[in-house]
């Protein structure tokens, strides 16, 4: 009798949830019509940017003034992003990808410097009054899932907004973790879409990245917990880890290299002392194959970025090995990972979060990887290791935080090394064509 009563209660509850769903259902056009001048709209970024809402908002861009959209990593261009609308709708972003680079040049977007674990503080200060995002379909208990980029918007930001809009897309993956759930009672309006999710293909692995990855793989013992940045190098490292055993993962972004390592059993999280058995992350970048793999996969635990990227939380993993990329470095160990001189190329991201977390981790280590050289527009070879940062170049991580540096020519350990020893170590892993010049410049400016 008790079982029957419980089932009847569940049916009644589900019926009331469906009634609430229908009462809140609107078209994307109706939701866009609610946006007023001076609104601040908070969105997650990536595949959780509400496509239909953006299309409809673009149609009325001239009707509003000074609307700000706070988001991270836009994957598509929308009409309201064109220069003619820069006084109508403006983008603010803590991350710069290919789309944002164009928008910054046009004056329709601004970069907000911050570490990734500071997103919540920024959003608190910005005080968005509207939240808009893509979510999964609602489950039988009335919960949607905020999915691949949802962890970049804190729950308190959602709770503080005057209006919360969700765009339900049935192809969006459900990521495990209570942080990413949002109940229908927390939502004001719902729209539905069948828009295709933007897929990011694997970045091809270069021969230089393979050489760098081989060095890095030798630095990762069996049983370690790893963090890998985004891009071709991460995929290359994943390939070279196929013979490892019992690796764990605590990272900010999941991409296909992690999926492959988990499928092979290389990553099983069995040796982790912090959330054993779980791959911890905040967001997910990839394609339909990856989304299918992470969907309802309880080998993962996705949490909001403030928690996941907190250096103290990261440090709770013993034997954490953090691997991140750089665009250039100077001879003393300063890391430039986000700009080409004054031009913002990517973002500060979580690099320093993980450098600090790895430093505090028992048995941990941090690795910065970079190609030793690059080709300029005229095809001339240039060194990525330089005596001084060029004017305007942003220092992403200070030299006091770096430990191991890896290029295709080897490994330099800078931890607690004096300046003279740092310079010698960096020159050894520089491209051979530039070592004599780097040594000459070093003698000019450093007396040791």
N, C-alpha and C positions, 0 to 999 in steps of 0.2 A: 504493500500500500504506500509506503514512504517513497519507494522508487517511482511509482506512478505519479504521485503528487509532485515530486521533483521534476519529472519530465514535463508535466503539464505547466509547471511554473516556468521552465525553460522556454516552452513554446510561447507562453504569454509574453515573456520578456523579449523574445526575439521579435514577436509581432509588434510590440511597442517600439523597439529599436528601428524596425522598418518604417513605422509611421513617422518617427522623428526624422529618419533619413529623407523620406519623401517631402516632409515639411520644410526641410532645409535645402532641398535641391533647387538649383538655379542654372541658367545657361551661363557660359563664359562671358557672353555679351552683357548680361545683367550684372555680373560681378565687376566687370571692367567699368560699368557705368557708375558704380559706387565710389570710385576713386576721385578724390577732390584735390584741388591745388594745395600744396604744402604737405601732403601726406608723405609719410616715410614708410615704405613697404619693405618688410624683411622676407627674404627668400633663401633657401638652402644653397642653391647652385647645382651644376651638373644636370643629371637627368631628372632632378626634382624641381627644376624651374618649370612653372606651369605654362606649357606651350600655348594652349588655347586662350588662356587669360592674357598672355603677352600679345597674341595676334589681335585680340579685340581691343586691348589697351592702345595699341599702335593706331587703331582707326580713329581714336579720339584724342590723340596726343596734343593737337592744337587747342583743345578745350581746357587744358589744365596748365598750371604754371608751378615750377619749383617742386615737382614730385621727385622724391629720391627713392631708388631701389637699391637696397643693400643685399649683395649676393656674392657668391664666390664661384669662380670658374664657369663662365657662360660658354655654352657649346654651340649656340646658334646666334645668328644676327637677326634682330627684329627691326621693323621699320622705325620705331621710336628711338632707336639708337643712332640714327643718321644725324649729321651735324646740324641740320636745319631745326632739330628739336631739342638742342642742348639746353635751352632755357625752359623747356617744358618738362622733360624727364631726364634725370641724370643718374648714372650708376656710381655707386661706391663699392669698392671691392678690396678684400685683404689678399687677393691672389690675382696674378696676371697670367693669362694664357694667350693664345693667338688672337682671340676675339678682343680681349681687353687691350692688347697692345695697339690695335687699330683704333679702338674707342678713345684711348688716352690721347693719341695723336689728333683725333677729331675734336677733343674737348668735351666728349659726351660721357666720359668716365673719369674717376679719380681713384688713385691707389691709396689705401690707408695702411701705413706700415704698422705691423704688429706680429707678435708670435702667435702661432695658431691656438695655443691654449688661452689666449686673451680675447677670443671672439666674443665670449659672453659679456665681458666687461665693456667691450666696444659697443655691443648692442644695448647694454644697460644705459650707457651714456647717450646713445643715438635716439633712444626712446621711440622705436617704430610703433605706429598706431595700427598698422595692418600687417598681418602675416599671410602669405600666399605660398602654397607648395603642392607638389604632386605627392600623392599617397597611394597605397595599395587599396583594393576593395576592403570593405569592413568585414570583420569576422563575426562569428555568432554571439560574441560577448560585447559587440559594439566598438571594437578597437580597429583603427586603421594603423598601418605601419608607415613611418616616415622614410624608410628605405635608404637608398644608396648614399645620399648626401644629407640625410635628415639630422645626423649628429652634429652638424655645423650650426644648428639653430637650437639654443638651449630651451628647455621646458619653461623656464621663468620668462623668457622673451615672448613665448606663445601666450602664457598666462597674463602678461602685462598688456598685450595688444587689445585695442578696442574691438577689432574685427579679425576673425580667423577664417580664412578661405582655404578649402582643399580641393584639388582637382584629382579625381580618382582615375587611375590608369591601370587596367587589368594586367598589363604586362610588367608592371613594376615589381621587383623582388621583395619579399618579406624577409627582413634581416632580424636575426634573433637578438634579443636584448630589450628589457623593459624600458630603457631610455628612449627607444624609438617608437614606442606605442603612443597613440593619441586617441582618446575616447571621443565618441560622437558628441558627448555632452560638452566637450571643450571646443567644439567647432560651431561656427555660426552659419556658414554657407558651404554647400557642396556643389561641385559641377562634375561632369563626367566627360572623358575623352578617350579616343582610340589612337591618339597621336603616336607615331613611332618614336621609340626611345633612341637617342643619339648614341651610336656605338663608337667607342674609341679603339681602333685596331692596335695590335701590338706594334711597338716601335722596333724596326729592324735592328738587330744586334750587329755592331761593327767589329772588325778584327781587333781594334784597339780595346774595345769594351771586353772582348773575350780575354785578352791578355790581362787587363786589370782584374777581371772577375776571377781569374785563376789565382792571382796573388791573394785576393780577399778570401776565397774559399779556404785556402790554407790557414787563414787566421781565425776560422770559425770551428771550434772543437765540437765533437759530438755532444749532444745534450744542451747546447747553448740555446738561448732565446734570442731571436733575431728581429731587427727592424730594417727594412729596405725602403729606399726612396722610390720615386716614380720614374719609369722610363726604360730605355733599352738596357741600361746597365743592370737594373734590378732583375730583368729577365735573364741576362747573361749570368749573373750570380746564381740565380735559381738553377740554371742548367748545370753549373759546376758543383752544386750541392747535392746532386742526385745520389752520391755515394755516402752521404752523411747519415747519421742515425739519431733518432730521438730529438729532433729540433723542436723548439717552441717558437711562438710568434707573439710579439706585442709590437704593433706597428700602427701608423696613422691611416695608411691606405692599403687596401687589399687589391691586388691585380692578379693576372693569370699565373704569374710565376709562383705565387703562393698556392693557388688551386692545384697546379701540377705537383708541387711538393707534397701537398696533403694527399692527393690521389695515389702517389707513389709510396706513401707511408713514411717519407723522410721527416715531414712535420707531423708529429702526433701529440705534441704538447705533454708528453708523459713525464718529462723531467722538470717541468715548470713547478716552481714553488709558489707562484702567484697565479691564481686561477688555473690550476692544473687541468689539462684536457681541453682547454679553450684557446682558440686563436682570437686575441683581442685586437680591435681596430675601431676606427670611427667611420670611415667612408670607403666606397668601393668604386673602382674605375675600370671599365672594360667593355665587354660586349655581351650578346645574348647568351653565349656559352657560360660565361662567368656568372651572370645573373641567375641562370638556371641552377648553377652549382650552389650558390650561397642561399638561394631561396629556401626558407624554413630549415636551414642546415644548423643543427644545434652544436656542431663542432666550433661554431663561431660565437663570439659575444661582442656585439657592437655597443659602444657607449658614447656619450657626448664628448666632444673634443676637449673640453675643460678638464674632464677627468682623465681621459685616455692620454693626453699630452702633458699632464702635470708631471714635471721632472721627478718629484718625490714618488708618485705612483709608478712611473716607469722604473725607478730604482728598486722597487720591491721585487723585481725579477732578478734573481741571481744570474750571473754569467750572461748579461745582456750584451749583445754585439750590435751596435748601431752603425748603419752604412748610409751616407748621404753624399750628394754630388756637389761639385763646385764648378764655376766657370773660370775662375782664376784664383791664384794665391800669391802673396808676396813671400819673400825669402824668410821672413820671421814667423810666418804661419797664419797671417790674417786670411780669412776666407771670404771671397766674393762669390756669392751663389745666386744673386737675384737681379743684377743690373749689368748692362754694358755701358760703362761710364755712367752718365746721369740717366740713361733710358732704362726704365723699369722693364725687365724681361720676364721675370716670374714673381716670386714673393718670398718674404722671409720664411713663411711656412712654419714647420715644426722642427727645423734642423737644430736650433739651439736647445729646444726642449729635450731632444733625444741625446745631444752631446752631454748635457748636464745630467740627465737621467742615467746614462751609461757610466759616467764618471762616478756617480754615487752607488751604482750597482756593485754588489759583492762579486768580484771576478769579472766585472764588465770592461768593455773597451769601446771606443768610438773610432770610426774610420771615415775619412773624407776622401772621396775618389774624384780624380779629374784627368782628362786627357792632357798630356804634357804640352800639346801644341794645337794650333788651329790655323785655318786658311782664311785670309782676309778677302775682300771683294775682288782684288786683283790676282788672287791665287797665290799670294806670298805667304810662306809659313811664318807663324808668329808663336812665341812662347806663352803658355798659360801660367808659367811661373815667372814672376817679374820682381825686380828689386823693390819697387814701391807700387801701391795701387794707383792707377791713372786717376787724374782729377775727376771727381764726381762719382767714382765707383763706390757702391754701397758695401760696407763690411757687414756681412751677415752674421758671422761668428768671429769673436775676437780670438787672438792667438792664445790667450790664457785658457781657453776651453778645448783646444784641439789636442788630439793624441796622435793617431796614426794617419799618415797621408799616403795614398797609393796612386801611382801612375802606371803606365804600361812598362816603365823602366824599373819598378821596384817599390819598396816600402820605406818610409821615413818615420821614425818614432820621435816626436817632438816633446813628449811629456816631460816636464820639469828640466828641459835642456836649456842651457844658456844660449844667448843669441848666436855666438860664433858656431856652436854645434848645430843649431837649427839651420843656419845658412848652409853649412857643409852638407847636411842631410838632404836639404831641398835641392841643392845643385846636383847631387848624385841621381835624383829621380827625374831631373829635367831632361828635355830632349837634348841629345848630344850636340846638336848644331848650336845650342845656346849656352852651353855650360861655361865656356871660356869667357863669354861676355858677362854672364851673371857673376862669375868669380871676380872679374875686373871691376864691375860696379860695386860689388860687396867690399872690396878693398878700399874703394874711394870713400865709402860712407861709414864703415865700421872699423874700429881700430883693432879689435881683437883678432 
